[in-house]
Amino acid sequence: MKSSPLLPSLRGHLRIISAGAAQSLVLSLGELINRSSLPSSSSSSSLSPSTPSLQLNASFGAVGAMVDLFEKERSDAAHTPCDLMISSQSILTDLGARGWVQANTIEPLGLVSTGLARVSSDESGLWGASALAASADPNAHLVETFLQATQIYIPDPVKSTAGIHVKSVLTALGLWERCADKLQSFPNGATAMARMAQEARAGALGCTQKTEILFTPGVQWVEALPPDHALKTLYSVARVQADVSTAPDRTPSGGDGHAQVALAQAFLEQLVSPEQATLRAESGFESTPQNQRV
């Protein structure tokens, strides 16, 4: 992971509720900001090396589950108020219309493809030279790939964006019931990929979002689903709190609530900034063309 220029020195605590697709991006940016904030050897600082200047209290998971969590915390005054919400563009647009996030702060992070993953060490014949994109009949090749897989690891087919789509693809191909005995579903794509990497079964197949595959050691991104079954989801970020009255300060030293809103806005702006385009791409996000699927 390369350092990026123009990183601000951000200090404080942020509560973030995010779709799992953005986990790598959020954590990587937080690490970069904290690394850039470390004092030089000649500088004196009271900040312990083990205490990052920017502390992220972040929850990641399936889109539906994170919306449920957001609504639950929003209605419970005992929870730390959420600062940033990351979800699909359509979800944030709906939350903005309800006044639950600041609609005028919604910014796109990029498009995320759903595709196939393999165990990095897998030398089985499942992953031969014939790729979906190069196949004369990508759909038939996809069917054969699913049928030959020893296990299929997917995210929640009810609450996760990729899981819902994978189920619809398997159903359209007539494979949902045929492959039922080897389907393993998990709360989100990252958890599915972690289990796939842990079990490391020959011939195992993963199907989830690119960002969750790239985030997981031990598995590799293979390719996107073929055009007839492709899904690219636009993910965006929004600030939740509007002003001092709804953003109580949570720093140990106290201060006014404007500082908390400013901190959230500064992190949001870094997430979407041109300077972080490489980081977004490395995390699996694509720039947004006109044919966005949200």
Steps between C-alpha positions, in 0.01 A plus 500: 500500500657828387486820699304783347583871483288771653375287789360716779584444862169378643453442872199364681247218492265414215203263507453348154237252386594356165417242239768232503604602149677806643682330789840489333474860378392642838760312703780567251427874495489511879837325513651742249374803693634366829833410343536852360419642844780316681753743651853500363776358719607853587153608600353471847146373535280380782321268258589137560610313186232244582227765505408620150411867463190403301301221660232331290211326670378331183247225433505318166252253359228423249315806376167395651655407833683834519180692427334306784793586729486866398129521576546320832779730617318806375204421725715425807649802673745275686692432178775725372345711222600385154723739306520339156281250318632305198253302294364462149401826333134396497498435876668832581262686272210349693656582837567854379137540399400396852742752649705227669820595316597836353388462138719786381813316621444174307806429284578195282792273587476295182360187342569152637469190284367165616709208381681177572778414744734205539721376783846640428671162542242304296659293225186308406374483146208733573705805409635406160607722215144551381368820653141623494590805295684288238238227482283470188204456735573679830167397652556130429853533636364663816251215547777244461721688746228502766422132441865396524567701818544288813361777724346838422548779754257793481378788718153517653250446214237709681679807642820543298518665158724232350319212670162608365650526154682166518177327596319663209776391260499141625122493482500636144753233401293226665774434754367627834350165597753289310788660689322525836709228667825684436384858558634664816361843588640744754391837644710690246749449221809563713396228744427263212843562349675462835339158548587402146863594560504318834359176361705527177313223323613397153243602243329748733322794340413835654253746356477846655615859447848576375591721795430218748707252299800733469479575874539135600844329515494149361245558223538656157271696273445304178258700287167676492180318417425493123300787348161327519542462877730791583441729795680821576373676810558867563606563859495844658570670830296756693547705816233428757515792743392845387619744766609546859158416639511149351874439524611495866875513538656166595864589535660441843595864533155634419422779256216617284295275276608685187835322534332159472309599187820645352691179576233285332490730198881498469511119500214486247685739272813285517302187413378658174795726420695476170814445708356169624402369154782245510398379844139458386614306192728275708204431728287388204299811414457610140438855386136573421405491130163615372348151510496475879302220657377600844 
